[in-house]
Amino acid sequence: VSHQKTDWISIHGHICHLLIPVLGPQPCFHSEKDRKHGKEQLLRRQESLIAVALSTAQGFVWAGKPLEAIPAALQALRFSSQVFGSDSLQLVPIFLLLAEASAGTGCLRQAAKYLSQAQWIVLQTPDCSAALQSKLYRGLGLFSIAEGNLDQALYHLANDVYLATAEFGLNSVEVSGGYFHMAKIFFHQNKMDTANSLYTEV
């Protein structure tokens, strides 16, 4: 019952009205033109579902409610797998979000699995953008922080900064997140000069 309640609060209350036309029986079309239009309409509905589920999950993570984020992210993953395929780059941000939410609930083993899936997809895609690789390294860095492995976290976050810089430029907002998390690590290590330098960069 508690799982059902969490699931309803997290996502089903938001997407129930969108599920029926997607999961229900599809109409029978008599012409190729109608079939094509029906497929396009179904795809738009599925993409709308994914967008709602993903933004809902992200909102819960930002609000510090990782447990509520997981059912919404799982719905986004389910429909993204159907639409884009199980090894598509579109799944990587969802796996990273699931990893962050899982780590936030203390389930580090599950978070590691999600990160591995994201990393595997990126490694299998030679033309993966530097922007997405940057997000992956930030996710790995945050996971290393949760594990208490700060040296490993700094390594991943440095890669995040490098890739974000390559994609967006040295003074882009996208680079600041990596610097911020590195600064927090140096602050906790009592390396105040380095921490302050990075906070200034942010």
Salt bridges, closest charged atoms under 4 A:
ASP7 OD2 - HIS12 ND1 2.60
GLU32 OE1 - ARG35 NH2 3.26
ASP160 OD2 - ARG138 NE 2.67
